[in-house]
Amino acid sequence: SDCSTTSSSETNVASPVDRSSCSDSAVDGASTQAEATRGAECGGGCEKAQKRYIFEVGCGVGNTVFPMLRTNNDPNFFVYCCDFSSTAIDIVRASKEFEPSRCNAFVCDVSSPDAAFPMAAGSLDVVIMIFVLSALRPDKMAAAIQRLSRESISVIFAFLTF
């Protein structure tokens, strides 16, 4: 995999990886592939709540991630977050607010076409990119947006204009 779930090295990200092939440490408490698949029905008419997955690209030190986790205590809410900086991810993981059962923080370069995400393909509800596009080379922006938008129902982004 080109995405690191450890904080020791900066690596790349791009096409999604089937979560069922990941180790528990790589998924950090995320649900199984079957739970993440959109439109899957619970057998026998059960009333199981659907998991919700958010992915923040360019999370920095968690200034968006932690308020989301603080204000949403739903056990079916899970946040993936990545940043190009291993230092930023180390800070997220060292925070007293970081809970691996509710959040997976990893180092990624979303501009790399060889990158891989630790979540199941198509399992995301929302991708958040705040001021990420302005940090990418202009010739890599469109491909990064296209890759991320295939994995989510919604993509929310803010960017700087010059």
C-alpha positions, 0 to 999 in steps of 0.5 A: 500500500502507498498510504502509511498508517504509521507515522514514520514515513511520508507516502503517497495515496490514490486508488482505494483499497478493499478494507477487507484485505487490510489488517485491523491496525490499518483500518483502526476500528472501521467497519467491514466491507459489507457494512460500508457498502452503500445500499446493503440491506441488513438481513431479517429486517433488523434496524441496524444504523448505517455507518457514516464515513467522512474523509478529510484530506489535508487535515493538518493537526486536526482543527476540523477533525476534532470538532467533528468528533466532539460534536458527533458522538454517534458510534456509527460516525467514523472519520478518516483524515490524512495529510502530506506531513508526517509531523501533522499526523503525529500531532493528531495521533498524540492528541488526547482527543484522538480515538482510533476507534473513531478516527484513522489518521494517516500520511498521504500525498493525494496528488500521487496517481500511485497512492492508495486509501485504507478505506473501502472503495465507494464507502465515503459519505463526504470528502472534505478538502479545505485549502488543499487544492492551493497546495497541489501543483496545478497540473495535478489538481483535476486528477486529485479531485476526480479520484476523490469524488469517485469515492464519495457521495459529496466533496466539499472544498474551499480554496484560495484564489489569487 
